[in-house]
């Protein structure tokens, strides 16, 4: 297991060297895909609201995102404005200053801390003379590098195409080149003519690919729904680990279950959800799912594409909302995660425990501030050292939905399978072996109560 994880980690690092925003479409030809080659970059942000510290934290996070994508950050600047400039995002004067910085540092890419319109990207590129990408494209690139499962790859490709569609650009700015005859699929007489413009042809092919991906994802989500329904039918409670990217969710899953999930100090190391079994201190079985990390201004294309994955959160009985206690702005991270919850139907209604992680690296002031704010709904842990994990498991035990049915039955020895199920699915208080069979005293779910009722006999009270 350790060797597999080590190989996985090495492979993940190797993937960082690969160029990113590629749709891998064989049939969409001659489109300028603006592939990312993030090697030497300059960051730029627009500070429209909040404090200077908030603006600095946002640009620091952009730096972490850029480094996760495999780039070297050379410089960064922030422009104070009431709102982004509609032409160049940062204004013409700041754009010229940015051009000087790009030339002085030898950067090959500018990354903007926001989602830019196609016109803003074009105008800013015309000034700085190097590739310009926005925060959304950067996050999509990271997701493309980290997706490993078939479902994860399909979800990322769909999100990339949704982002790409309004940004299609013909070569040389000529959007009206027409494709007729053989290029448009026609052959000889009756097939020649103006046909579609090149941009229309590309747009149609991308729409067709998106429709195919949506069908694939829907088909894959059926299998996920079936597994979820099977767990629900057995009435095994579900816990979902959610939270900001790099808050330590996978480390916490490993600590609670010993799952052996890849842990890496990088943003979005986990894209494919992992579901594992665990037990409370009293022995009650529950499932625990690790989900994709959230981030400020998570692109809406990703929320849409990963909807089936994020539904693990809405369908859970309890959410462990993991927060990085050592981060400069943990409250901002909590707000960002809850904004994504708001986009998932039913997620805000699920009971939540705020798990303040990385206690070994956090300052006492931050931890005190968070525990005062969230009170009994919070707990302080360190997934790395194991501090507080026992108390967390006790809290999970308390917050999971209770089993309503208490039974005390004599179960024949030839139905030992029901005793075994009571241990797995319920809370066994005692089992006493008698000549006639086993006397089971337990709290059990409805499905098991029905089975026990068929074979068990009530115990006569003395």
N, C-alpha and C positions, 0 to 999 in steps of 0.2 A: 504493500500500500504506500509506504514511504517513497519507494523508488518511482512508483507511478506518479505520485504528486510532484516529485522532483522533475520528472520528465515533462509533466504538464506545465510546470512553472517555467522551465527552460523554453518550451515551445511557445508559451505566451510571450516571453521576452523576444523571441525570434520574430514573432508576428509583428511586433512593434515596428520592425524595419520595413514593412511592406506598405506601399502607397495605399491610400484609403478609400476615397469616395468613388468606388467603381460599382456600377450596377451589374456587371458581368452579363449583359444582354448580347447575345450573338446577333440578333436580328435588328437591333437599333443601331444604324450605321451613321458615321460621319457627324455625330453630335459632339459639341464641345462639352465634355463631361466635367471639366474643371477638377481633374483628379488632384488630390492633395499630395504635396511633397513637403511635409512639415519637417524642415531641418533647422533653419535659422530664422527665427520669427521675432517680430515686434508686436506687442500687445497694445490695444487702444480701447479705452472705455469712455462712455459719456455718463457723467454724474448728474442725474436729474433730481434726485430726492434723497432724503436720509442724511446721515452724517458723513464726514470725510472718512471715518473709520469703516463705515459700511461700503463706501466706494473702493477703499483699499482692499477690503476683504473679498469683494467681488472680483477684482483684478487678480488677487492672489489665487483665488479658485480657478480663474481662467489659466493662470500659469501652470497649476497642477494638471488641468485638463490637457493643456498643450504638451506638457512633459509626458503624460500618459500616452499621448498619441505618438510619441517618439521624437519630439522636437527639442531644440535648444533655444531657450528664451534669452534674447539679447537685451531687450529694453521694454519699457511700458510707460504709457502716459495716459492721463485722464483729462478730459475736457469738461469743464463745468458749464452746463447749459440747462435751460428750462425744459427743452425737449431736443431729441436728435435732429440734426439738420436734414431736411428732406432730400437734399441733393447729394451731399458727401458724408452724411452721418455726423461728422465732427466739425463741419464748417470749412470754408475755403482756406482761411488763414492757418488753421490747425492742420489741415491736409498738407499744406506746403511745408510746415514744420515737420510733419511726419515723414514727408519725402526726404528731407535733409537727414533725419535720424536713420532712415532705411539705407541711404547712401553711405552714411558714416559707419554704420555697423556691418554693412554687407549682407543685410537680411534678404531672404528670397520670398518671404510671406508676411502679410499683415493679418492678424486675427482680431476681429472686433467683438467686443463683449455685448452682443445683442443679436437679434435676427434682423438682417438688413434686407431691403427690397432689392430686386434685380437691378433697378436703376441706380441705387446707392452703391452697390458693389461695382457696377460698371464705371460710374463717375469717379469713385475713389481710386480704382485701378488706373484710370486715365491720368490721375495726378501723381500717384506714388510709383507707377511703372513696374510694380511687382504684383504677384497674385494676392488678392484680398479674399478672405473667407470670414464667415461669421460664426458665432458661438454654436448655432444649430448644426452647421456643417461639421464643426469640430466634434461635437458629441456624437453625431451620426457616424463619423469616421471611427471613433473609439468603439462604438457598438459593433461596427462592421469587423473590426479587428478581433473582438472578443467573442462574437457569436460562434458557438461550436455545434450545437444541435441543429437538426434540420428545421425545426420550428423556429429557433432563434434566428437562423440565417434568413428564413423567409420573412420574419417580422421586420428585421433590419432592412432587407431589400425593399420591402413595401414602404417603409418610412423614408428611405432614400429617394424612391421614385416620387413620393408625394411632395418631397422637398424640391426635387429636380424639375418637376413638370412646369411650374410657372417661371422657371429660370432657364428654359431652353434657349439656346442662342445659335443662330446660323453662323457659318463661317464668314468672317469679314463683315459681320453686321448685316449681311444680305439675307433677309428672312423670306424673300419671295422667289427663290430659285424653284422652278417647277420640275416635277418629276413625272414623265409620261412614258409611254411605250413599255419596254421590257423592265425598266427600273421600278415602274409602278405595278408590275405584275401582268400587264397586257402583252399580248403577242400578236404582231402583225396587224392586219386590217381590223379596225374596230377597237384595237387596244391602244393606239397612239392618241395623243392629244395632250392638253395641258396637265391633266392628272392633278394630284395634290401638290401643294407647295411642300418643300422639304420639311419645313417646321411642322406642317400639319401631319405629314407622314410619320415623323418621329413622335409627335404627340399621340397619334392614334395607336402606334405600336406600344408606347409606354402605358396607355390606358388599358390596352389588352393584357399586357403583362401584369398590371396591378390587379385586374379582375381575376386573373389566374391565381395570383398569390393569395388573394382574399379567399378564394375557394379552397386552396391548399390549407391555409391557416384554420379555416372553419372546420375542415376535415380533421386536422390534428387536434383541435380543441374538443372534438367529440370524444376522443380517447381520454383526454384529461377530465372531461365531465363524467365519463363512465367510471373512472377510478375514484373521482370525488363522490359520486353517488354510491359506489360500493362502500366507501368508508362511512358515509352518512347512514347507510342501511344497517351497518354494524354499530352505529351510534358511537363511533370513536371520535372524541372531540378533536378539533383542529386548532392549532396555534400557528400564526404567521409571523415571521420576523420581517419587519419592514424598517425603513429608515434611510437616512442620507447616505450617499455613496461614501465608502471608506470609513463608515462608522464602526465597523467591526462585526457585521452581521454574521458572516461566514465563520469567524472565530468563535462567536457565541454558539452557533449551531454545533460546531465541533466540540465545544466544551460541554454542552448539554447532552449530546447524543454520541460523541465519538465517531462522527460520520466520516471524517477524513476528506472533507471538502477543500478544494484549493483555496488557500489563504494567501493574499498578496497585498502589499502596501501600495495599492494603485486604485485609481477611480474605476468603477464599473468592472471589477475583476469577476463579478458574478452576473451573468445574464440568464443562464438557463436555470429555472427554479429547481431546487432540490427538496424533496419531501422525505423525511426520515421519521422513524418511530422513537418515542422516548417514554419514560415512565415517571410519574410523580413519586415523591418519597413514600407514599402509601401504596405504591405499586400500580396505580391506575395508568392504563395505556392512553397515549395521545399522539397525534401526528404533529410534526413541526416542519414548516416550509420556509426556506430561505428565498427571498424575492430580489428582483433587480433593484439596485440602488437608485434613489431619487437625487435630484439636484435642482438648484434654483433655475427657474425658467426651463424646465424639462420640455424639449420640443413637443408640441401637441401631436406631431406626426408619430412620435414614439409612444405616447400615451395611447393613441388609437391603435397602433400596430401591436402593442404589447397588452392590449385589453384582456385577452384570454388568460395571459399569465398573471396580470394584476388582479384578476378575479379571485385568485387564491386568498387575497387580503379580505375581500368583501365576504367570502364564504367561510371565513374562519370564525371560531367561537371566541378567540382572544387574539389581540395584536400585541406583539412585543415591539414597541417603537424604540429602536436603538439610536442613541444620541452619543456623539463623540464629546465626552466631557472635557477633552483637552483642546477643543476647537475654539478659536477666538469668539465665535458667534453661534453658540449652540441653539439659542432661541430662534435665530433666523433659519437654522436648519429644520427645526421642528415645524415652523410655519410653512416652509417650502414643501415638506412632506405632506402636511395636512392639505395643502392646496391640490396636490395630486390625488389624495384621498377623495377630495370633493368631486373629482372627475370620474370616480369609480362608484357606480350606483351601490349604495348600501354600506360603503366602507366606513363612513363617519358614524354609523350606528353600532359598530362592533366595539366591545369593551377594550380598553387600551392600557397597557402598562408602559410608562416611560422608563426605559432601561438606560441609565447613565453609565456608559461604558468608558473604558480606559481610565479607571479611577487611579491607577498607578502613575499616570502622567498628568492628570488634571490637578488644578489648583483648588485648595479648600474653599476659596471664595465662590468659585463657579459652581462647585458641587452644592454648597449651602444654598446658593441662590436658586438653583434648579429644584432642590428638594423642598424648599419653602414654597415655591410656586406650584409644584405638582403634588406635594403632600403624600398621602397614602397610595396614590397611583404611580409612584416612582420608586426606583430602587437603584442603588449604586453598586456596580460590579466592575471587575476587570476580567475580560475573557482570556487575557494573556496569562495572568497569574492564578486565576480561579477565585479571587476574592469576591465574596457576595453571591456566588453561584448557588450555594445551598439555600440561602434566603430567597433567591429568585425562584427556585423550584418550589419552595413552600408557598410563595405568593401565587405561582401558577396553579398549584393545587387548590388554593382558596377561590381563585377566580374562574376556574373551569366550571361549566354548567354541571349542576349536581345530578346524580342519578336518583330518580324519584321513588323507585320501587325497592322496598326492603322485603327480602324473603327469608324464611326459615323453613327449609324443606328437607325431607329424607329422599335422597337421590340414590337409585339402585347402583350397585357397583359396575354394572355393564354400561352405564351412561357416564362414565368418568370423563367423556369428552365435554359434557356440560359443566362439570367442575372446572375443567381446564379453561373453558370459555369465560367462566365467571372470574377467574384470575386475570384473564387477558382484557376483558371488556368491562368488568365491574370493579367493585371494591369489596373484597372478601373480608369479613369480620372474623369468622372462624369456620373451620371444617373439623367435624368430630366423626371418627369412624366407629360404627356400631355393627353388630352381626347382620342387621338387615340392610345396611348401606351407609352412605356418608350423609351426615347432617350438615347442610350448608346454610350458613347465616351470612347474607351479603346484600349489598345494594347493586342492582342490575338494571340494564336498559330494557326497554319494552320488548324488543325482539327476543331477548334471552328469557325474559319473564314468561313469554308465551310458550317457549320450548320447555322450560322447567315445569310449567303448569300441566303439561301433558303427561309427564312421567313421575314427577315428585309428589310426595305425600306430606300434608301439613304435620308439623311436629306437635304432639300433645304436650301442653304445658303442665308441669306437675304443681 
